[in-house]
Amino acid sequence: MKKLILMLVLAFSSQAYSHSGPEVPEPMNLDSLVKAFGWDFEKMEITTEKVADDLYVLFGVGGNIAVNVGDDGVFIVDDQFPQMMPKILKAISDIGGDGDVDFAVTTHWHFDHAEGNLALGPDGTWLVAHENSREMMKGDHIINLVVAAYEQKAYPESAWPDITYDDDMQFHVNGQSIDLWHFGPAHTTGDTAVYFQGTNAVHLGDVFNNSGYPFIDAGNGGTLEGVIKFCSETLKRINEDTVVIPGHGPITDYQALVDYVDMLSVIRDRMLAMIDDGATLEDVYAAGVTADYDEKMGNSIGFVNRAYMSLTHRRTR
Ligand SMILES: [Zn+2]
């Protein structure tokens, strides 16, 4: 999906910004978003990649899904869309599942990671998330992607997490311990990293994007500083052999997460130096603070905008 957002970024990049900050684009709902992106849930497929005998990643529409299957049942991280659920359940059956999902952790409340709750909740899956993500799922929210905006409507109670936590929690299922970590506001205010101790793999949700610059949901409390902190805290708890699963993009490794933190820290420092000198968002765009990363990472308009908003909030609070 991030690729599609990037296409939108390019399409709308001539949009003008006011001096008091960018205006929020007219919000789309799921129907108009699906149309704008040309999605066809009927035709879109799930592909499966094996991480280890007991851990797979499913790629489809929206966030990457981690699947742990074992004697105790099926434990997944993120659940995409209800329209994709029959295909997701088929893919899980193909790797040893029994047709049901026992536990579904959502890394955060954004629709492309959590909308599948609408199907799984009524089906009896235990839904799990950080307590702030549960709160967000209960209300209507605008997600300002800068080049577009999305209005995520409140979920019905059957799709709200059954189990929440504040700082961390552990599952002991399928022969291993699975840690859920929260290190404060980052991509959103309710992010979770899920670390499979036995497999030595971590799913970071959208705190770690491996398909371009990260989106920071600054309109709903996300911050660039928080993304850097969240990833840095995760790095302290994993090791060089850990498999790293991003919210979007291909499965990668410890070093890629180190490089990501380095890049974000360099860009943050450049932006803060400018902000301390009174730079506007337009000044920061003009300075090309991401220029040396753009060839690899793609268009930075949305990222710089949201990063600037979160950094200036910090300075003026
Ligand atoms: Zn997200």
Boltz pocket constraint, residues with backbone or C-beta under 6 A from the ligand:
constraints:
  - pocket:
      binder: B
      contacts: [[A, 108], [A, 110], [A, 113], [A, 187], [A, 206]]
      max_distance: 6.0
